[in-house]
């Protein structure tokens, strides 16, 4: 029990230390690309709306939960628009981050199949920290709260894809915002700092045969003051309907993924993570779960005959 309490308290200690905060993480990042790269907007060629919920470290009181809602669509052969909303919470509401960003992309053809997109995003971040909701286990806390502090956000990215390959590089937040406690102006007194997160994503779809496709994929995330995150995954798509896969987050977790294309428009995705760290061996941690839904508005001119696997 002491280890569990120590783990939870160490999570919140990150709020009061001078360190870089990381963006929310997703196991099904390959279906949630616009949340980290605005150049993805409109790349699917149809109006696409997607929602994702993640419950991390189920069984630990106050463990993180994340919800995302995004939509994007092409408005011409070259221009795409989108909107992304992310809500990230930890400690039963002690720390809550909400991001709302509008995305714009411009695409140029580089070959018969290749397309290169440049993306920009603009929006804002709302931070709320309420330490009165934190169980202090008998300890008195004099930490000051942050009440719905708003900070602007701009980001950019590039995204290249063909029918079988994709790669993207992005920085979702260029503005490094410091959230002060108001006691003084020293850099050591602020509660949290938003730092730039660098993302690189890539993947390739192999046609094993007419009914089976195989896609290895990777995501690399880098932020100063935090460990390098590397996510590797391998998924099989059968009959353009069912997808099964495994993923590994470097020195963190192993994951199982399942997807089902219910019809031409609606897709369901599920994922389960199990920590490979000491936290994963805790009897209070039942792993992490994700559920993903995507709905695409198709018409007879833009019907997906062979659904894209990314």
Helices and strands as residue ranges (DSSP letters): H 2-13, E 20-21, G 29-31, G 33-35, G 38-40, E 47-55, E 65-74, E 79-90, E 95-109, E 115-129, G 131-133, E 146-161, E 165-171, E 178-179, G 187-189, E 192-194, E 197-207, E 212-223, E 229-238, E 242-249, E 253-261, E 266-275, G 278-281, E 288-297
